[in-house]
């Protein structure tokens, strides 16, 4: 038996999954995984084939994911609604998928053969198949332009968890399996003997209800979702006393939000995480729970800062893109694109995407700094700051805000400009304020740019 299934089998009748789709013990999950291995053999699915798996995180889908992983297949996980059907065919062709298994319900699934693309097999995918390793293809959100298809060695990702370690916690599966964070959460929880709590409706209310109902101890999420949670007040409507740890990543946390979280959850430890699809999830350590600084990396990982931007060399790095040039340099280093501040104790703070830094007449403006000021202003529920082209200064600062209550646009601009002028250098003060007419967050709960 594959080492991963041997590990899971040791947990026997302990609860492996609960929530959406029902419950399953570890013994039942291993049995369902073996059933899928047999079923795939009978369907004639070769161990090297790429198989798309569509659906929510339920016992059936997890069992299929595990079966494909231990057979040496390449898994292409897709969310039920992303991408839209019109774009799905393109992604299936990019990943050279031969079968599509879709879970319309926890116990209801269909299998279809996919049309093979005319293009030859990408070299990276051919090398992976020749190695015998299982693979994983993850697509970027693709909100602008074609989504990049990252090819990773699933064997290499799983190997990080082979030695075990970590507490067995009841954990909300916040990110889906089409996200590197979701894969990391699932494998970590299962290899430590914890319980995966599935709740695909990722609203503050549904998430809090899942925490209360299933006595969740760990909630891994994003700063944007935590902002939504605090604004909604949903955390006050449910019993969240079981929570011990909230982790957050995928984007910078804002100081105001972190301070508010500490006030609302005084008994919960807050931990910052860091990772990219291209590098995998890295170990992090912070000086204190309330600190936005962290030490990134660990055994096998290396980091360096070049011109204020973080570079990473990772043992779990992707093999490459299937539809775009590789972003690694000749020595295997990846430019993450994240602007960081380095501190004397060796810790760093992620400021934000270097591409989001605003250049006003040669002066750099960090959007997060301005957002922190706006979030402290009266009647502001949320804010996103970005740069817009300007013929004189190169760029100007523009703020999009969500209000708690309606307010005259002219009065709003004058009031918020005064608030910012009292705490920021003149070139950092937004030249324009806009009221949001759409969602500030993507479907992966990251702040959007280019709103309004």
N, C-alpha and C positions, 0 to 999 in steps of 0.2 A: 504493500500500500504506500502511496505517496506520503512523504513526511507530513504534509499539511493535513491530510485526512487522518493520519495516525494521531497527530496532536489533537484534532477536534474530537476524535473518538474517545479520548481520555476523559473528556468532560461529561460523557454519558448522558444522564437525565437532567443535567443542568439546562436551564432555558437559554437557547441561542438567539431566538428572534421572537418578537411580540409586536403588537400594534396592528397596523394596516396589513391585512392578509392573514391574520391569525398568529398562533404561536407554534414554535417548533423547538424541540430539545436538540441537543447536539447529536444524540444518537439518530434522531429522525432526519436531521440535516445531512449527516453522512450517508444514511440509507438512500435519501432522495438523490444525493450526488452520484452514488453508485448506479441508481436507476437511470440517471441521465447518461452516464458513461455507456451503459448497455444500449440505451435507446439510440445514441449517436452512432454506435458501431452498427446497429441494425439498419440505420438510415444510410449507411455508407459514407458517413462524413469522415474524411481522412484527417489524421491528427494535425496535418499542416494547414488545413483550410482555415479561412477567416470566417467567423460566424458573428453576425450582428444579433444582439440581444436587446429587445425593446420592452420597457415596462418599469414599474415601480420596484422598490426594494422589498421583495417578498421572499418567503422561503424557497418557492419554486425557482425564481430568477437567480437567487443566490446559489442554489444548488447547481443550476446550469452553469453559472459563472465558474464555480469551483471545478465542475467536471471538465469544462473546456481548458481551464488552467492546468489541471494535472494531466490532461491528454496531450498537451503541446500545441493546442490550437491558438489562433490569434483571436482575441475577444474584441468586439467592437460594440461597446455599450452605448445605447442611445436612449434619451428620455422620451416618454410617450408623445410629447408635443414639440420636441425640439430635435431635429429641425422640422419645419412644416413638410408635409408630404411632397410638395413640389421640389424641395431641395434634398430630400432623403436619398433619391436615386443617385444623385451626384456623389454623395458621401459614400454610399455603398460601393460605387465604382472606384472611387479613389482608394478605398481600403481593400479592393479586390475581394469583396464578400461573396461567398458562394451560397450561404444559407442565411435566412432571416427568421429568427424565432421571436414572436411577439406575444406578450402576455396582456391580453385584454382584461383579464381579471386575475386574482391571485392563483386560481386553480385552472384557468382557461388559457390555452396557448395554441398558436398555429405556427406551422413551419412552411416557408416558401423558399423555392430556389431563386437565387438572384442571377440576373443576366451578367455573364462575364464581360468585362470591358474589352474593347479592341486593343487597348494599350498593353504593352508588355509589362510583366511583373516588375515593380520598382526594385532596384538593386538591394536596398536595405531590407525589404521584405523577403527577397530571395535568400539573402544571407541569414536572416533569422530562421527561415524554414530549414535551411541546411544545417544550422546549429542544433536543431531539435528543441530549442527553447520555446516556451509559450510566449505569445505576444499580446500586446494591448495597444489599441489605436484610440486616441482621445482627440476630439475636435475642439478647437477654440470656439468661443461663443459665436463668432462670425457675424457680429452686429453690423460691421462694415466690411465689404469685400468678401472674398471666399475664405471660409474657415480653414485654418491650417490643420493638417492631420499629423499628429505626433505619434510616432511608432516607438513603443517602449518594450523592453524585455520584461515580461510579467514574472518570469523566474527570478530575475534580478531584484525586482521590487519585493517579491515575497520573501526572498532570502534574508532580508533585514529583520524579519519577524521569526526566523527559525529558532533562535535561542530563547525566545519568550521574553519575559520581563514586563513589568507593569502590572497594575492592579486590575482585577476583573470588575469593570464598572458597567452599570446600566446606562447605555449611551444612546442619545437621539441621533439617528442617521439623517443629519440635516442635508448634507450634499448628496446628490445622486451618484450613481456609479459611472456616469459619464463625465465625472470631475475627479481630478487626481486626489482632492481632499476627501471625496466620498469613498474612493478605493482605499485610501489610507485608513480612514475610520473603520470601515468594514473589516479589513484584515487585522488591524490592531485589536479590535474588540473580540473577534473570534479567536485569535491565537492566545489571548489572555483569559479566555473562558468567561468573558462578559456577556451582556445581553444587548443585541441590536434592537432599538426601538424605532419602528418604521412609521413615519407620518409624512406622506408625500405633499400634503397641503401645508406649505411652509409660511403660513401667516402667523403673526404673533399669537393670536388666540388659539389656533390649532396646535402650535408648538407648545404653548404653556399647558394646554389641556393634556397633551401627551406626557409632559413632564409629571404632572399631577397624577394622572391615571396609572402610569407605569413606574412611578417613583424613580425617575431618571436621576442619575448622579452627575452625568457629564453632558454638557451641551456644547458641541463644536460648531461655530457659526462664523459670521462676518461682522465687521463693524457697522456696515449699513443695516443689517438686520437688527442688531442691538439698538441702533438709533430708532428704528421703527418700533421696536419693542417698548422702549422707554416712552416714546411719544404716545403710543397707543394706550399705555397703562394696563395692558393685559396681564402683566406680571402681578398686579395687585388683585386680580380677580380669581386667581388660582393658588392652590397650596404648592409652592415651589420649595418647600423646606428640605426636600431630598437632595436638591442640587448641591454639589460640592465643588464643582469646577466648571468654569466657562472658558473655552478657548476661542480665540478669534484670529483670523488671518485673511489672506487674499488681497488686502488693501490696507493702507495706514489707518490706525485708530486715531481719532481726534481726542485731544486732551479733555475737552468738555464732556464728551461721551464717556470716557473712562472714569472720570471723577464722579459722574452721575451714577454709573454702574456700581462703583464702590459704595456709594451711599445707599442705593436701593438693595444691594446684595452684600451686606457687610460680612456674612458668614461664608461667602463663596470665594474661592480663589480664582483670580483672573490671570490667564496665561496667553501670551502672544505666540503665534506660530508663524512659520515662514516656509513657503515652498512654491514651486512652479511646475507646470506640466512637464517642462523641459528638463527639470532637475530632480523631480520627486520632492517629498517633504523632508526638510532638514531638521535635525534636533535644534532646539533653542533653549536658552536659559536667560532669565531676567534677574537684575539685582533685587527687585522686589515686585510684588503683585501689581502695584500701582505705577510701575515704571514702563515707559514706552521704549526704553533701551533694552537691547538683548545681545547675547552672544550667539552667533549663528554658526552651525556646523558641528562636527564631531568626528569620530573615527571614519577615515576615508574621504571626508569632505575637506575642501580647501576654499578659502575666500580671500579676496583682495579688493581694494578700492582703487579705481582708476578715474581720475578727474571727477571725483565725487560720486561715481556710479559703482554699484556692487557687481563683482564678477564672481562666479562660482564654478568649481570643478567638483563634479559629483559622481560617486560610484553608481548611482541609480539614474543617471542622465538618460534621456531618450536616445535611441539609435539615430534618429533624424526625422525630418518631415518627409511625408510621401508626396507632397505637392508644393514644396517650397525649398529654397536653398538651406543648407544646414547653417545654424547660427553660431556654431562653435569655431574657435580659432584652431590653429594647427596643433596646439598642446591640449585641446579639450576644454578650454575655458569658455564659459558662456557669459556674455554681457547681459545681465538681467534687465537692464533698462531702469532699475530702481535707484533714484538718488538717495544717498544716505549721509548721515553725519556720524563721524567717528569721534569717540570720547576717549579720554586719557586712560580709563580702565580697560580699554580694548573692546568695549561694547559699542554697538552702533544703533542708530535709530533710522528707520526707513521714513523718508520724508514724503515720497510719492514717486510716480513715474517721472523720469527725467523729461519725457516728452510733454508732460503737463506743466512743467515749470514755465512761468511767464516771464518774458524778457521785455521789460519796460525801459526803453532807452539805455540798455546795457545793464540795468539792475535786475537781479533775479527775485521773483516773487514765488513763494511756495503757496499753492492754493489752500493747503491744510491750515496754514497760519491764519489766513483771512477767514476761513470757514469757522475756526475756533472763536474768533471775535464775534462773528455774526450769530453763532449759536448762543452766545451769552446775551444777545439783545432781546428786548421785550417783543413778544408776538411773533418770534421766528421759531418755527417748528424744525426746519431743516434748511440746508443751503449747500449749493455746489458753486465753486468758483473756478473760472477758466479764463484763458487769454483769447482775445480777438484781435485780428490784424488792424494796424493803425499806420497811416502813411508817415506820421511824424515820429512816433516813439517805437515803431515796430510792432508793439502790441499794447493793449490796454487791458485792465482787469475788469471782468464782468461777473456779477453775482446773480445767480438764480435762487430765489428763496421760496419756501413753502410757509405760509402764514397759519397761525392758530385761529385768527379771526380776520374778516375782511378789513382792508385799510386802503385809503386813497393812495393811488400810485405815487403822486407827487409828494405827499406827506411821508410816505414810506421811504422814498429815495433820500429826502433831506434828513430824516431821522437816522437812517442807517449809515449815511455818509458821515454824520457827526459822530456816531458811535465808533466807526472805524478810524476817523481822524484823531480821536482821543487816544488810540492805542497803537496805531500803525504809522509808519513813515508815509509821507504823502504819495509816493509812487505805488504804494501797496493798496491805497484806498480805491475801491471799485469806482470806475467812471460811470457805470450803468448798473441799475438794479432791475431785475425782471421777476415777475411772479410766475411760478411754475404752472404750466398748463398741461403737464404730463408727469409720468412717474419719474422719480429721481433715481430709480434703481433698475438694474438689469434683472433678467430672470434668474441670475446667479447671485443676486443680492450684493452687487457691487455698484458704487455710485456711477452714474452715467455722466459723460461729458456732452457738450453740444446741445443742451436742453434749451427750449424756449424760442 
